[in-house]
């Protein structure tokens, strides 16, 4: 009888990026991020495999004041070209799959004045589709200008060091 220890190592899932919301990092100051699953239909997943999605004007929120179910609004997944009459609506509200403790944390942040929950990235983690949510505060115009100036200074310093 073999008494060797069992292999308890977790297999790492391969991560493949579908899309990133680059504009969000320019328009908002990201306070912290959370990873969530997303409930999708078959044609939505097929469309995402082709990379056909758009983050413009999308945000996450709660459907009601008592429910801990967080929903993604205005996230556009294009209609699957080879789909039939069972095809999905492009901007339907999509339920996000998240732990209850994280949901209460996000609810508290969303109720705070000036904070919002926005999607930052969408990716495949193994066979699952995951979305990275960020709790964000909007930047003022002078903050955006200052960020651009700092990036330009860093770029010049890297050039000089080479």
C-alpha positions in Angstrom: 0.0 0.0 0.0 1.4 3.4 -1.0 1.5 5.9 1.8 2.8 8.8 -0.2 1.2 12.2 0.4 -1.6 13.2 -1.9 -1.0 15.9 -4.5 -2.7 18.9 -2.9 -1.3 21.5 -5.3 -3.9 23.7 -7.0 -3.7 23.9 -10.7 -3.4 27.5 -11.9 -6.0 28.6 -14.4 -4.8 30.2 -17.6 -6.0 33.8 -17.9 -6.8 35.2 -21.3 -7.7 38.8 -21.5 -10.9 39.6 -23.6 -11.0 43.4 -23.1 -9.9 46.2 -20.8 -11.6 49.5 -19.9 -8.6 51.8 -20.5 -10.7 54.9 -20.3 -11.8 54.1 -16.8 -8.3 54.5 -15.4 -8.1 57.9 -17.1 -11.6 59.1 -16.0 -11.6 57.6 -12.5 -9.4 57.2 -9.5 -9.6 53.5 -8.6 -9.8 52.9 -4.8 -9.9 49.1 -4.9 -10.8 46.2 -7.1 -12.8 43.0 -6.8 -13.0 39.9 -9.1 -16.5 38.6 -9.9 -18.0 35.9 -12.1 -20.7 36.8 -14.6 -23.8 34.8 -15.5 -23.9 34.6 -19.3 -25.9 32.7 -22.0 -24.2 30.5 -24.6 -24.3 33.0 -27.5 -22.8 35.7 -25.2 -19.8 33.5 -24.4 -19.3 32.7 -28.1 -19.4 36.4 -28.9 -16.9 37.1 -26.2 -14.5 34.5 -27.6 -14.5 36.6 -30.8 -13.7 39.7 -28.6 -17.0 41.6 -29.4 -17.8 43.6 -26.3 -17.9 47.3 -25.3 -17.4 48.9 -21.8 -18.8 52.3 -22.8 -21.2 53.7 -20.2 -21.3 50.4 -18.3 -21.5 50.3 -14.5 -22.5 47.9 -11.7 -25.2 48.4 -9.1 -27.8 46.7 -7.0 -31.3 46.0 -8.3 -33.0 46.8 -4.9 -32.1 48.1 -1.5 -32.6 44.8 0.2 -31.0 42.4 -2.2 -27.3 41.5 -2.3 -27.5 40.7 -6.0 -25.2 42.9 -7.9 -25.9 43.6 -11.6 -23.9 44.9 -14.5 -25.8 47.5 -16.6 -25.2 48.8 -20.1 -22.4 46.4 -20.9 -22.6 45.6 -24.6 -21.9 42.1 -25.9 -22.5 42.1 -29.6 -25.1 39.7 -31.0 -23.5 36.4 -32.1 -23.5 36.3 -36.0 -24.2 32.6 -36.3 -26.9 32.6 -33.6 -30.6 31.9 -34.2 -33.8 33.2 -32.6 -32.4 32.3 -29.2 -29.7 35.1 -29.5 -29.2 37.4 -26.6 -30.1 41.1 -26.3 -26.8 43.1 -26.5 -27.2 45.4 -23.4 -29.3 43.3 -21.1 -28.6 43.5 -17.3 -26.2 40.7 -16.3 -26.0 39.2 -12.8 -22.6 39.2 -11.2 -21.5 36.2 -9.1 -19.8 37.4 -5.9 -19.4 36.4 -2.3 -21.9 37.9 0.2 -19.2 39.6 2.2 -17.8 41.4 -0.9 -21.3 42.3 -1.9 -22.0 44.1 1.4 -18.6 45.9 1.1 -19.5 47.0 -2.5 -23.0 48.1 -1.3 -21.5 50.3 1.4 -19.1 51.9 -1.2 -21.9 52.5 -3.7 -24.0 54.3 -1.2 -21.1 56.6 -0.3 -21.4 59.9 -2.1 -19.2 60.3 -5.2 -18.3 56.6 -5.5 -19.4 54.2 -8.2 -18.7 50.6 -9.3 -17.3 50.3 -12.8 -16.0 47.3 -14.8 -12.2 47.5 -15.5 -11.4 44.2 -17.3 -13.1 41.1 -18.7 -11.1 37.9 -19.1 -11.3 34.1 -19.3 -10.0 32.4 -16.2 -9.8 28.8 -17.4 -13.3 28.0 -18.7 -15.0 30.8 -16.7 -15.6 34.4 -17.7 -14.5 36.8 -14.9 -14.9 40.6 -14.6 -12.7 42.9 -12.6 -14.8 45.6 -10.8 -13.3 48.8 -9.4 -14.8 51.1 -6.8 -14.0 54.5 -8.2 -14.2 58.2 -7.7 -14.4 60.6 -10.7 -11.4 62.7 -11.4 -11.5 66.4 -12.0 -9.9 67.9 -15.1 -6.9 69.2 -13.3 -6.2 65.7 -11.9 -6.2 64.3 -15.4 -3.8 66.9 -16.6 -1.5 66.2 -13.6 -1.5 62.5 -14.4 -0.6 63.2 -18.0 2.3 65.5 -16.9 3.6 62.9 -14.5 3.5 60.2 -17.1 5.4 62.4 -19.6 8.1 63.2 -16.9 8.5 59.5 -16.1 8.8 58.7 -19.8 11.6 61.3 -20.3 13.4 60.0 -17.2 13.4 56.4 -18.6 14.7 57.7 -22.0 17.6 59.6 -20.3 18.6 56.6 -18.1 19.0 54.4 -21.2 
